Structure formats: structure tokens, C-alpha cells
């Protein structure tokens, strides 16, 4: 199978994909390039009369899940040397960058274990092949550094209740909280799970998350769809817990309350600790069917509210999440759960709230059956999404499928929808950073070199390129965006020899609020 990375790199070299993955230089932490100090705090804007760009449909999250459980995406071989593991991971990030994506969702706590040095849980089986074995490097710090070097947002993906895909406690590392507290553990469906009704279980999940929030520079905390386990033979064995903690509630309502308590508490603690860190959830795509609840969707599928006790609609209405990414892994026209019906339903749920809606896309399904034989199916999903302003992007499961590019579907997505980079939608709260100053541009052997004096408040910088000579002070247009980078400069390799361009630069903070542009600069690309 063709690797999308190779295909897209070749296309870029041929000039077919303008503005593809333009790298920044001058430091990935917002430092100015070439020794120029950041602009002085409070310095007046160079173009005081030009407004900051507002929101637009061009702003969207584009991301992929990198699953570690079962070594689905990374590392493919947990016993491989650290050097090889690192190469595998950076290749996945390079694919994301070449697809003009702007975020990765990386699973760092797959089974009550860790891809970081946790004080409360053992190293993950999936990083070394042996639970509790130190891999010899700070895995999470490495992943963060590499993602941020490419200005990819890092969403740290946790599973709150899953322990193991086997049912033998003795196989767990001695550091495992499940091994130390077997009364918290329930066997179900051939695996081991924490019981969500036990208060200490919720405390454990919260401690695991907040340890990472405190120690690492993540951009978001992310949960997927695993709360109470999906129903298999028989009922989840929490009768004793219900008897002890049920307080006379209906059992289903009690289970939903248990999950609600975790979500509400985590939301508050994350935002109190670091207000810029988002909290997002990717639930099963159906909340309730209309035949169960008039407020539900016109579908006939498993229901997250009734079957895994996740009241995702409530979390939106309460504002406990910053974003919601329902897993809509059905094709358009599916008789059980029509993608078109579900996008419209979810758009209605977030309308009028501050919760951003992004759609979980089933890249793994491409080619799987008759409905997915057409490689354009996912591209049609994104075209349909354009009808709904509430939809602010897409996340693909998973990274390996994008890299494999079965039937050319990833190239199709790139050609149809991702030919240019995109800024992420701005989050609630906060203010735009101070504008940059002293933008400069000059011919370079590889195109055009653009530099600027950094803003002290900025996390990244958006670079816009307009054809011809333009006014020094002018609004920027979303369609002219060629890069969103960290650091204080870029080399624009897509500048055509002999053509004249005007470049503008804006600053963005951690929540993607955008400053007004600095004074633009006009330059003619070298003729070679």
C-alpha cells in the first residue's frame, strides 16, 4: 500500500500543494528568530487601525488518534529499541503535518498504566512489552516535544476505568492500584474493570489525570467512549456497590451519576489548574434513539445513555466539556444510524453553547464492506459537515489508517479539503496576544525567508501570503494562510520564482485567540 507521507511529499515537491507543512525556525517555544528579542511588553501595534481576524469557517481542528492499546498505532513493536520507537512516532507526526493537520490525540493511559513515569501506576505494557518496565526515556515528554515542534496540539488521551483485556489480577504489575485494591475491580467480558460506583476509583482516575496536567505541557485532556463497559453477556457485576452507594436511586440513574461526578469534578480541577488546557470527550455516536426519547436522534443503534451510562448531552448542556467528538463511524444513508442524521443532531446539541463540536471519523472502515468501498465516502462526510457551522473539524481513527492510505482515501481528503493549513477554533476565555513587530522577508535559496520579532504572549504565529504588492497595513484573509508555526520565522518553499508577494504575520495564544497583523512586507522570490 502506498504511504500517504511519501505521496504527499512527492506532490509538494512538484508544487501541487501550496503551503504544505511549512516549518518554523527560531525555537519552538515562541522565541524570536536570529537573536532578536521579543517585542517590548505594551509596545503599540504597527497597524493600529487594522482589526484582528475574526472567526471563520476556515478555522477547524484536524486531528488523528494515535492508539497505543494493543499497539494499534504505536509502538508497533513494544520491544523495539527506543531509537526505533521514536522514529515510528515521528513518522506518524510527519504524516499528520503533511496532511495539514493541527493536532494529535495520543493514548497515554490505556489500561490503568502509563506512558510516563507515574507515581501511582506502572509503566504500560504497550511501551515495553512488560507492565512496570521502565522504557529508559520519558515517553510523554518526547512525544510532546516532537508534536509541539510541528505545532501539533497534543491531546492526552486517558481511559478512566479499563484495567486489562485479560481477567488475571496476578498478571498485573505489583505497582498497579488494581493489584493493591482488588475490591475496586470487576471482571466483565473477559477483562478487568474498575467499578465506577466506588468513590476511590473516581479519585484514582482524577489523580492520574491531574498528575499529568501538573507535570506536562499538554494542550488537552481527552477521554474516548469507554465508561461503563459495553454490554456483553450478563449485567456488569456492581450489585454490592449499588447496595452500598445507590441511595435508593434507579440503578441506571445511579450509574450515570457516577460518571457525571467524575466528569464534573475533572472539568473543574483541570480548568482551575491550567485554564488553557481543554477537556474533551469522544463518545459513542448515539446518545439515545428517538424511539427511547423524543430528544434523541432518528436512529436504531446502541445508546450511550442507556448502555454505557454516559449522558453526553448533559455534559454539553452543563458546559463540563470544551469539545465533544462523537464517533460517527457510519456511512451517509446507513439505515441504522445515518451519518447525515447524526451530524445534524449533534450540531443541534452544541448550538448556543461554548462547546465545540468535532466529528470522529472511522478511517479504519475504509474498504471494509460495500458501504465503504468508495474511497470518497469520508470526503463526502466533510462536504456534508460544511452545511453546519457548529461543526469545527474532524478527528480520524486512526493514525495507521491515514498512513496506509487504503484506496487513496487520505490523499482524497487532502486534495478535497486540506490543501491549506488551518488555525484551530478559538477557545472560550482569554485575550488575544500582543501583535508581532518588524516582519521582514528576503529571497532565499529555497524560496522566501520570512522573520518577525515575537510576541511575549504568543504560543504560535500565523503567516499569510498575498499575491503582488499590497498595503503594509491591511486585514488578512483566511484563504491566504500558509503556515501556523512556533518560533520566529519560516522558509516559504512554495513561493514561485520571480513572483512578488506580500507577507503578514499574526500571533496566537494557547487558546488560539489571534492578534491583529503586523505591518506586511513585500518581496520578490528569486528566479533560481
Residue, then its C-alpha position, 0 to 999 in steps of 0.5 A: x500500500x502506498x504511504x500517504x507521507x511519501x505521496x504527499x511529499x512527492x506532490x509538494x515537491x512538484x508544487x501541487x500543494x501550496x503551503x504544505x507543512x511549512x516549518x518554523x525556525x527560531x525555537x519552538x517555544x515562541x522565541x524570536x528568530x536570529x537573536x532578536x528579542x521579543x517585542x517590548x511588553x505594551x509596545x503599540x501595534x504597527x497597524x493600529x487601525x487594522x482589526x484582528x481576524x475574526x472567526x471563520x469557517x476556515x478555522x477547524x481542528x484536524x486531528x488523528x488518534x494515535x492508539x497505543x492499546x494493543x499497539x494499534x498505532x504505536x509502538x508497533x513493536x513494544x520491544x523495539x529499541x527506543x531509537x526505533x520507537x521514536x522514529x515510528x512516532x515521528x513518522x506518524x507526526x510527519x504524516x499528520x503535518x503533511x496532511x495539514x493537520x493541527x493536532x494529535x490525540x495520543x493514548x497515554x493511559x490505556x489500561x490503568x498504566x502509563x506512558x510516563x513515569x507515574x507515581x501511582x501506576x506502572x509503566x504500560x505494557x504497550x511501551x515495553x512489552x512488560x507492565x512496570x518496565x521502565x522504557x529508559x526515556x520519558x515517553x510523554x515528554x518526547x512525544x510532546x516535544x516532537x508534536x509541539x515542534x510541528x505545532x501539533x496540539x497534543x491531546x492526552x488521551x486517558x481511559x478512566x476505568x479499563x484495567x486489562x483485556x485479560x481477567x488475571x489480577x496476578x498478571x498485573x504489575x505489583x505497582x498497579x492500584x488494581x493489584x493493591x485494591x482488588x475490591x475496586x475491580x470487576x471482571x466483565x467480558x473477559x477483562x478487568x474493570x474498575x467499578x465506577x460506583x466506588x468513590x476511590x476509583x473516581x479519585x484514582x482516575x482524577x489523580x492520574x489525570x491531574x498528575x499529568x496536567x501538573x507535570x506536562x505541557x499538554x494542550x488537552x485532556x481527552x477521554x474516548x467512549x469507554x465508561x461503563x463497559x459495553x454490554x456483553x453477556x450478563x449485567x456488569x457485576x456492581x450489585x454490592x456497590x449499588x447496595x452500598x452507594x445507590x441511595x435508593x436511586x434507579x440503578x441506571x440513574x445511579x450509574x450515570x451519576x457516577x460518571x457525571x461526578x467524575x466528569x464534573x469534578x475533572x472539568x473543574x480541577x483541570x480548568x482551575x489548574x491550567x485554564x488553557x488546557x481543554x477537556x474533551x470527550x469522544x463518545x459513542x455516536x448515539x446518545x439515545x434513539x428517538x424511539x427511547x426519547x423524543x430528544x434523541x436522534x432518528x436512529x436504531x443503534x446502541x445508546x450511550x445513555x442507556x448502555x454505557x451510562x454516559x449522558x453526553x448531552x448533559x455534559x454539553x448542556x452543563x458546559x463540563x466539556x470544551x469539545x465533544x467528538x462523537x464517533x460517527x463511524x457510519x456511512x451517509x444513508x446507513x439505515x441504522x444510524x445515518x451519518x447525515x442524521x447524526x451530524x445534524x443532531x449533534x450540531x443541534x446539541x452544541x448550538x448556543x453553547x461554548x462547546x465545540x463540536x468535532x466529528x470522529x471519523x472511522x478511517x479504519x472502515x475504509x474498504x471494509x464492506x460495500x458501504x465503504x468501498x468508495x474511497x470518497x465516502x469520508x470526503x463526502x462526510x466533510x462536504x456534508x459537515x460544511x452545511x453546519x457551522x457548529x461543526x469545527x473539524x474532524x478527528x480520524x481513527x486512526x493514525x495507521x489508517x491515514x498512513x496506509x492510505x487504503x484506496x487513496x482515501x487520505x490523499x482524497x481528503x487532502x486534495x478535497x479539503x486540506x490543501x491549506x493549513x488551518x488555525x484551530x477554533x478559538x477557545x472560550x476565555x482569554x485575550x488575544x496576544x500582543x501583535x508581532x513587530x518588524x516582519x521582514x522577508x528576503x529571497x532565499x535559496x529555497x524560496x522566501x525567508x520570512x522573520x518577525x520579532x515575537x510576541x511575549x504572549x504568543x504560543x504560535x504565529x500565523x503567516x499569510x501570503x498575498x499575491x503582488x504588492x499590497x498595503x503594509x497595513x491591511x486585514x488578512x484573509x483566511x484563504x491566504x494562510x500558509x503556515x501556523x508555526x512556533x518560533x520566529x520565522x519560516x522558509x516559504x518553499x512554495x513561493x514561485x520564482x520571480x513572483x512578488x508577494x506580500x507577507x503578514x504575520x499574526x500571533x496566537x495564544x494557547x487558546x488560539x485567540x489571534x492578534x491583529x497583523x503586523x505591518x506586511x512586507x513585500x518581496x520578490x522570490x528569486x528566479x533560481 
